[in-house]
Amino acid sequence: MIKLAVVILNWNGKALMEEFLPSVVENTPQEQAEIVVADNGSTDGSVDMLKKKFPQIRLILLDKNYGFAEGYNQALKQVDTQYTVLLNSDVEVTPGWIDAPLKMLENEKNIAGIQPKILSQRNKEYFEYAGAAGGFMDRYGYPYCRGRVLHAIEKDLGQYDIPIDILWASGACFFIRTEVYKKEGGLDGQFFAHQEEIDLCWRLRSRGYRLMCTPASVVYHVGGATLNAESPHKTYLNFRNNLLMVYKNLPEADLKHVMKVRFWLDYLAALKFLLTGHKENAKAIYKARQEFFQMKESYTPIREENLKKTVLSIIPELLRRSLIVSFYFKRRHRFLTV
């Protein structure tokens, strides 16, 4: 019986699909899961290639590029399996990759979402930046992972091979109950891309759902880099969306203090970009903050709804201190020392 849809969102990723889709086809039993590619209005010949080389794949053709967040929302309107995995097009999966997550979802009904252990596809001995072995966050909205703290990435020595409750699962490979995804609003389409899965997971966690990392499942992800290497547009989206996410989800008692501290932390980040020759990235942070304040009023009803539906006032996976202080001043660069 097919219980899982593996949904890959594609936008002009023909080369990536040709490189990594074969691993998904080979390691995903047809009797358990269907593989779906949702195309976000590609113009690079992706769709013709998929029809020719992967006729067994179900195609969902979206009418334009909706971005990562809304693209998945549109795609999942056409998915009715019990579970869905959001899978990036640059992910190589391994034999048995769906087994442990499906077993955990079947056996523990209060778990809404799961991620596997995510290693770097280009350097397979190391964790991958965007997810590693499960996501956490400090009180000021800075995400980090088991295996990756800010830009410090650990080698995988089996130190995080125990399943654990997490705050957020990486959108690179995110198993979720389809009904929960739809019921709780899915990804925030206004984010377009970046931080949207963290926002969704924070919302789910606040509403009492559990999220897990099960390292018995392993995938390899190409993406991921330090912030300094990012494009200005990516910097802009990350800072804007992070501020929106904090505003949407943070309890009232913490909001004023956190936003004051974020003012200084954000402009310190901008100063660092300036001093290292990344002027456009510094400008992107300023632009992000300006747009956050322009969008803030429209997000007030969403914040009120989130607070109203919150049942978990203290989230164990939300660090109650500053990751920046821990990393730069106390020199704690590993997850276990944070």
C-alpha positions, 0 to 999 in steps of 0.5 A: 500500500502506497502511504508516502509521496516523495515530492521533489520541487524543480525549477530549472534543475535539469542537471541536478535531476539527471544526477540525483533522481536515479538514486531516488528511483533506485532506493524508493520501493514502488509498493511503498511510495510514489515519486512526484516531481512538481515543476515550478515553471522551468524553462531549461528542458527539465520537463521534457527530460523527465518525460523521456528518461523517467516515465514512471515519475508523476509530474505536477506542472505548476504554471509559474515559479512560486518559489520553494515555499508556495511551490510546495503548497501548490504541489501538496494540494494534489497529494493525498498520501498519508505521508509526504517527504519534501525532498530537494532536487540535489539530494542523493538518497541511500538504500532503506532511506524511507524505512526508519522515518516511516516506522517512527511515523507509524508507531508514534502518532504524536510525531508530525515530522522527521528528518534523516541524518543529512551529510554533505554530498561533496564531502561525505564524511561531514555533516551538511550545513542545512540540517545535519542531524537535526535543527535547534534554535537560540532565543534570538532566532539563530538556527543551529544543528547537531553537527553544525553550529553557525559555520562550524561543521563537524565530521560525522563520527557517529556522535549523533546516531541516537534519535532525538527530538528537534525543533526543526527538520531540514527542508532538504529532506522532510518527512511530514504527515500530509494531513498535519501539513495542510491543517496547520497551514503549510509553508509560508508562501510569502517567504518565497525561499529560506527559513520557511521549514523552520517557521513551519516546524516552530509553529508545529512544535508550539502547537504540541506536535513532536519533530524528530531526527532519525539518523538510521536514515541517511541522505547526502545533500549538495547545498549549504554554505557559510553566510559570507559566501551567499549572494546578497539576495539570499542574505536578504531573504534569510534575514527578512524571513528570520525576523518574520519568523521570530515575530510570528512565533515568539511568545509576547513576554520575549518579543520586545527584548529579542527584537532590541537585541536583534537590532544590534546583532543584525547591524553587527552582521552588516558591519562584518560584511562591510569590513570583509568587502561584502558591501552588497550583503550589508545593504541586503541586511538593511533592506531585509529589516526595512521590508520586515517592518513594512510587512509586520502589520500584515503579519499581526493577525498571523502572530495572534493566531499562532499565540492563540493555538500555542499549547507548549509555552516552553519548548525544550529544543529552544535554547534560552541563551545566545548562540552568538555569545557561546560561539564567538566569546566562549569558543563553543563550536560543537553542538554538545558544547553549546 
